[in-house]
Amino acid sequence: MTDEELIGLAIEEAGKALAHDDVPIGAVVVRNGEIIASRHNERELTGDPTAHAEVLALRDAAKVVGEWRLEDCTLAVTLEPCLMCGGAGVNSRLERIVYGAADMKAGACLSLYNICDDPRLNHRIELTAGVRAEECAGLLTDFFANQR
């Protein structure tokens, strides 16, 4: 499965967040070419500040794998992960993160920080940024335009 296809699946997942007025961000976790988790933001739905698409997808993936180490997994997400989500990726030992739009306000995987390649930490994650970036950014632009 290509990175473009993975982000396409994350985009589809992001659309589900609109049903409960959450910011449309979607994430999928793939292992050995198979999607093992797919989630979208649920902060508004659940009232949980940690219910970001990435964290929810990593939790589901760990259940499928049967442990917290996701060393052979890739996380694909429509928006650059924040510090919490990037940190969750490091702590789960992800192999790769692929994302669409950069987040200049909260991005922690290149924009403001690069937690995935911090030499002070015990794990590093390979990053691929900007996959279908305009399409991913458009989801957010449209969502916030409709909120006004």
C-alpha positions in Angstrom: 0.0 0.0 0.0 1.4 3.4 -1.0 1.7 6.4 1.3 -0.9 8.1 -0.9 -3.3 5.3 -0.4 -2.8 5.3 3.4 -3.5 9.0 3.6 -6.5 8.4 1.4 -7.9 6.0 4.0 -7.0 8.5 6.8 -8.9 11.2 4.9 -12.0 8.9 4.7 -11.7 8.3 8.4 -11.4 12.0 9.1 -14.8 12.6 7.5 -16.4 10.5 10.2 -15.5 13.2 12.8 -17.9 15.6 11.2 -20.9 13.6 12.4 -20.1 14.8 15.9 -18.6 18.2 15.2 -15.0 17.1 15.9 -12.1 18.5 14.0 -11.8 16.2 10.9 -8.5 14.4 11.5 -8.1 10.7 10.7 -5.5 8.1 11.4 -4.8 4.6 10.3 -2.2 2.1 11.6 -0.8 -0.5 9.1 1.2 -3.6 9.9 2.6 -5.9 7.2 0.4 -4.2 4.6 -2.8 -4.7 6.6 -4.8 -1.9 8.3 -5.1 -2.9 11.9 -6.7 0.3 13.3 -8.5 3.3 11.9 -9.8 6.2 14.0 -10.8 9.8 13.9 -10.9 12.6 16.5 -13.4 12.1 19.3 -12.7 15.0 21.7 -16.1 16.6 21.3 -17.9 13.3 21.3 -16.3 11.9 24.4 -15.2 15.1 26.3 -11.7 13.5 26.5 -8.8 15.9 25.7 -6.6 12.9 24.7 -9.1 11.5 22.2 -7.0 12.5 19.2 -7.2 10.2 16.2 -3.6 9.1 16.5 -3.9 8.1 20.2 -7.1 6.2 19.6 -5.7 4.4 16.6 -2.5 3.5 18.6 -4.6 2.1 21.4 -6.7 0.0 19.0 -3.5 -1.2 17.2 -1.9 -2.3 20.5 -5.0 -4.4 21.2 -4.7 -6.1 17.8 -1.0 -6.7 18.2 -1.4 -7.9 21.8 1.2 -5.6 23.3 2.2 -1.9 23.5 5.2 -2.2 21.2 4.2 -1.3 17.6 7.7 -1.6 16.2 6.7 -2.9 12.8 3.8 -0.5 12.3 3.2 2.7 10.4 0.8 5.5 11.5 -0.7 7.5 8.7 -2.5 10.7 9.7 -4.1 13.6 7.9 -2.4 16.3 10.1 1.1 16.4 11.6 0.9 14.9 15.1 1.1 17.2 18.1 3.5 16.7 21.0 1.2 14.2 22.8 0.6 12.1 19.6 4.2 12.2 18.5 5.2 11.2 22.0 2.7 8.4 21.9 4.3 7.2 18.7 7.8 7.3 20.2 6.6 5.5 23.3 4.9 2.8 21.2 8.0 2.3 19.2 6.4 3.0 15.8 8.5 2.3 12.8 7.1 5.2 10.7 4.7 8.1 10.7 3.3 9.4 7.4 1.3 12.6 7.5 -0.5 15.0 5.2 -0.7 18.7 6.3 1.9 20.4 8.4 0.7 22.0 11.6 2.5 25.2 12.2 0.7 25.9 15.5 1.1 22.5 17.2 3.1 20.1 15.0 5.7 18.1 16.8 7.0 16.0 14.0 8.9 18.7 12.1 7.1 22.1 12.3 7.6 23.2 15.9 9.5 20.2 17.3 10.8 16.9 16.0 10.1 14.5 18.8 10.4 11.6 16.3 14.1 12.3 15.8 15.2 13.7 19.2 18.6 12.0 20.0 17.8 12.4 23.8 15.0 9.8 23.5 15.4 6.1 23.3 13.6 5.6 20.0 13.4 7.4 16.6 10.6 7.2 14.0 11.1 7.5 10.3 8.9 10.4 9.0 7.3 11.1 5.7 5.6 14.5 5.5 3.4 16.3 3.1 1.5 13.4 1.5 -1.6 14.7 -0.1 -1.0 17.8 2.0 -3.3 20.2 0.2 -6.2 17.8 0.4 -5.7 17.2 4.1 -5.4 20.9 4.8 -8.6 21.5 2.8 -10.5 19.3 5.2 -9.5 21.5 8.1 -9.9 24.8 6.2 -13.5 23.8 5.2 -14.3 22.7 8.7 -13.2 25.9 10.4 -14.8 28.1 7.7 -18.1 26.4 8.5 -17.7 26.9 12.2 -17.6 30.7 11.8 
